[in-house]
């Protein structure tokens, strides 16, 4: 025997499905944002290391120039 689903139950199920889809989409967006954050953090760390290296090279060149000047 099939159960008759009332209009209010259908509406409730539709609202629940919509909210579940919204939650799924929000979680996907959050995961993408987290991945972007990790990539940006890694990129910033690389830039900091490059900056340290360039600073050391500039310091060396300035010292070398002042010695030979």
C-alpha positions as CSV (number, residue, x, y, z in Angstrom):
1,X,0.0,0.0,0.0
2,X,1.5,3.3,-1.0
3,X,1.5,6.1,1.4
4,X,-0.1,9.4,0.4
5,X,2.2,12.4,0.8
6,X,0.5,15.6,1.8
7,X,1.3,18.9,0.1
8,X,2.9,20.2,3.3
9,X,5.2,17.1,3.4
10,X,6.1,17.6,-0.2
11,X,7.0,21.3,0.5
12,X,9.0,20.2,3.6
13,X,10.9,17.7,1.6
14,X,11.6,20.2,-1.2
15,X,12.8,22.8,1.3
16,X,15.0,20.1,3.0
17,X,16.5,19.1,-0.4
18,X,17.1,22.7,-1.3
19,X,18.9,23.4,2.0
20,X,21.0,20.2,1.6
21,X,22.0,21.4,-1.9
22,X,22.9,24.8,-0.5
23,X,24.9,23.3,2.3
24,X,26.8,21.1,-0.2
25,X,27.5,24.1,-2.4
26,X,28.7,26.1,0.6
27,X,31.0,23.3,1.7
28,X,32.5,23.1,-1.8
29,X,33.0,26.9,-1.9
30,X,34.7,26.7,1.5
31,X,36.9,23.9,0.4
32,X,37.9,25.9,-2.7
33,X,38.6,28.9,-0.6
34,X,40.7,26.8,1.8
35,X,42.7,25.5,-1.1
36,X,43.3,29.0,-2.4
37,X,44.4,30.1,1.1
38,X,46.9,27.3,1.3
39,X,48.2,28.1,-2.2
40,X,48.5,31.8,-1.3
41,X,50.2,31.1,2.0
42,X,52.7,28.9,0.2
43,X,53.3,31.6,-2.4
44,X,53.8,34.2,0.3
45,X,56.3,32.0,2.1
46,X,58.2,31.6,-1.2
47,X,58.2,35.4,-1.7
48,X,59.5,35.9,1.8
49,X,62.4,33.5,1.1
50,X,63.1,35.2,-2.2
51,X,63.1,38.6,-0.5
52,X,65.6,37.4,2.1
53,X,67.8,36.1,-0.7
54,X,67.6,39.3,-2.6
55,X,68.3,41.4,0.5
56,X,71.4,39.3,1.2
57,X,72.6,39.8,-2.4
58,X,72.0,43.5,-2.2
59,X,73.8,43.7,1.1
60,X,76.8,41.8,-0.4
61,X,76.9,44.0,-3.5
62,X,76.8,47.2,-1.4
63,X,79.5,45.9,0.9
64,X,81.6,44.8,-2.1
65,X,81.2,48.2,-3.8
66,X,82.1,50.2,-0.7
67,X,85.3,48.1,-0.3
68,X,86.4,48.6,-3.9
69,X,85.4,52.3,-4.0
